[in-house]
């Protein structure tokens, strides 16, 4: 084999396929998510009263953007949830890596996709990426249990189907907005397209997600 052919072969070998690149990014983002989850400065107040449960794309190992969804499961009765969220807000806004915080008590009044409860958003910088951390507590425990069960069942399906996992990552990258994020709730419709409707073509998945007429979030 000539030196020229050898060089060409090396260049081809060094190229990373889109599927592999998507998986590498998802794994890297998951590691960053776990780093954030281990940051006691963020979760200290919550830890006194209950448990923070990882959910969404981070729990499913399907991250395409630094966006972390977690749910607070409060173990103690007669505790004012607003106080817990307010104390957390007061603490984290002082952290150097935090650029902004936002809290809401009545999102369900402006967005019918959101159950009644409390919401805290933290913008947190880690490794040159600005993460959006969405922390939820549902007033009705059944809503929390339903979300937990849905995530567990979906994770089992994804873990059992590596090809579908790669397809979902490809589809999520295909529907990204200019800033790299995916439309709110779009992940749900991608999973539905793959597992409920059996779609295997990225363009067909994109078309299905577009047909769901996803409304932008109001928070």
C-alpha positions in Angstrom: 0.0 0.0 0.0 1.4 3.4 -0.9 1.9 6.2 1.6 -0.9 8.1 -0.1 -3.3 5.2 0.3 -2.2 4.8 4.0 -2.9 8.4 4.7 -6.3 8.2 3.1 -7.1 5.1 5.2 -6.0 6.9 8.4 -8.2 9.9 7.6 -11.2 7.7 7.0 -10.6 5.9 10.3 -10.3 9.2 12.2 -13.7 10.4 11.0 -16.5 9.9 13.5 -20.0 8.9 12.2 -22.9 11.1 13.2 -24.4 8.3 15.2 -21.2 7.9 17.2 -20.8 11.7 17.6 -24.4 11.9 19.0 -23.7 9.1 21.5 -20.4 10.7 22.6 -22.1 14.0 23.2 -25.0 12.3 25.1 -22.5 10.5 27.3 -20.5 13.7 28.0 -23.6 15.6 28.9 -24.7 12.8 31.2 -21.4 13.0 33.0 -21.8 16.8 33.4 -25.4 16.2 34.6 -24.2 13.8 37.3 -21.6 16.4 38.3 -24.3 18.9 38.8 -26.4 16.3 40.7 -23.5 15.9 43.1 -23.1 19.6 43.8 -24.3 20.0 47.4 -24.4 23.8 47.1 -27.4 23.4 44.8 -29.3 20.5 46.6 -28.4 21.1 50.3 -31.9 22.4 51.3 -33.8 19.8 49.3 -31.7 17.0 50.9 -33.0 18.0 54.4 -36.6 17.3 53.5 -36.6 14.7 50.7 -35.0 13.4 47.6 -34.2 14.9 44.2 -35.0 12.5 41.3 -33.3 12.7 38.0 -35.7 12.5 35.0 -36.1 13.4 31.4 -33.4 13.1 28.8 -30.6 12.9 31.5 -32.1 9.9 33.1 -32.7 8.3 29.7 -29.2 9.0 28.5 -30.6 10.9 25.6 -29.3 14.4 26.1 -28.6 16.6 23.1 -28.5 19.9 25.0 -27.5 20.9 28.6 -31.0 20.8 30.0 -31.6 19.0 33.3 -35.1 18.0 34.6 -35.5 16.8 38.2 -38.3 16.3 40.6 -38.4 16.9 44.3 -40.0 14.1 46.4 -40.7 15.6 49.9 -40.7 12.9 52.6 -41.8 15.2 55.5 -45.4 16.2 56.0 -46.5 19.6 57.0 -43.5 21.2 55.3 -44.0 24.4 53.4 -42.7 23.6 49.9 -42.5 27.3 49.0 -40.1 27.8 51.8 -37.8 25.0 50.6 -37.7 26.4 47.1 -37.3 29.9 48.3 -34.3 29.0 50.5 -32.7 27.1 47.6 -33.2 30.2 45.4 -31.7 32.4 48.0 -28.6 30.1 48.3 -27.9 29.3 44.7 -28.2 32.8 43.4 -25.0 33.6 45.3 -23.0 30.9 43.5 -20.4 32.1 41.0 -21.5 29.6 38.4 -25.2 30.6 38.5 -26.2 33.3 36.0 -30.0 33.5 36.8 -32.8 31.9 38.8 -36.5 31.9 38.3 -39.3 30.6 40.5 -43.0 30.1 39.8 -46.0 28.8 41.9 -48.8 28.9 39.4 -47.5 27.7 36.0 -50.5 25.4 35.7 -52.7 28.5 35.2 -50.9 29.5 32.1 -49.7 26.1 30.7 -52.2 23.2 31.0 -49.4 20.7 30.4 -48.0 21.5 33.8 -49.6 20.0 37.0 -50.2 22.2 40.0 -47.0 22.6 41.9 -43.8 24.6 42.3 -41.1 25.3 39.8 -37.5 26.6 40.1 -35.2 27.2 37.1 -31.5 27.6 37.6 -29.0 28.6 34.9 -25.7 27.0 35.9 -22.4 27.2 34.0 -20.3 24.1 33.9 -17.4 23.3 31.6 -18.2 26.2 29.2 -21.8 25.1 28.9 -24.8 27.0 30.4 -27.1 24.4 31.8 -30.8 24.9 32.5 -31.8 23.1 35.6 -35.6 22.7 35.9 -36.7 21.6 39.4 -40.3 20.5 39.9 -42.5 19.6 42.8 -46.1 18.5 42.1 -48.8 19.3 44.7 -50.5 15.9 44.0 -48.1 13.0 44.7 -49.9 10.9 42.1 -48.5 13.2 39.3 -45.0 12.6 40.6 -45.6 8.8 40.8 -47.0 8.8 37.2 -43.9 10.7 35.9 -41.5 8.3 37.7 -43.3 5.3 36.3 -43.3 6.7 32.8 -39.6 7.4 33.0 -38.8 3.9 34.3 -40.8 2.1 31.7 -39.4 4.3 28.9 -35.8 3.8 30.1 -36.3 0.0 30.1 -37.5 0.1 26.4 -34.6 2.3 25.4 -32.0 0.2 27.2 -33.4 -2.9 25.5 -33.2 -1.3 22.0 -29.8 0.2 21.2 -30.8 0.8 17.6 -33.9 2.8 18.7 -31.7 4.8 21.1 -29.5 5.8 18.2 -32.6 6.7 16.1 -34.0 8.8 18.9 -30.8 10.7 19.3 -30.6 11.3 15.6 -34.2 12.5 15.5 -33.7 14.8 18.5 -30.6 16.4 16.8 -32.7 16.8 13.6 -35.3 18.9 15.3 -33.0 21.2 17.3 -33.5 24.9 17.2 -30.8 27.3 16.1 -29.5 27.6 19.7 -29.1 23.9 19.9 -32.0 23.2 22.2 -35.0 21.1 21.2 -38.6 22.4 21.4 -40.3 21.9 24.7 -42.0 18.6 25.1 -40.7 17.4 21.7 -38.8 14.5 23.4 -42.2 13.0 24.4 -43.4 13.1 20.9 -40.2 11.6 19.5 -40.5 8.7 22.0 -44.2 8.3 21.0 -43.3 8.3 17.3 -40.7 5.5 17.8 -42.3 3.3 20.4 -46.0 3.9 19.8 -46.1 4.4 16.1 -43.1 2.3 15.0 -41.5 5.1 12.9 -38.0 4.3 11.9 -37.2 7.2 9.5 -35.9 10.5 10.9 -37.8 12.6 8.4 -41.0 10.7 9.3 -40.4 11.4 13.0 -39.7 15.1 12.3 -43.0 15.3 10.4 -44.9 13.5 13.2 -43.4 15.9 15.8 -44.3 18.9 13.7 -47.9 17.6 13.4 -48.3 17.6 17.1 -48.3 21.4 17.1 -46.1 21.9 20.1 -46.8 25.2 21.8 -43.8 27.1 23.2 -43.5 27.1 27.0 -44.6 30.2 28.9 -41.8 30.2 31.5 
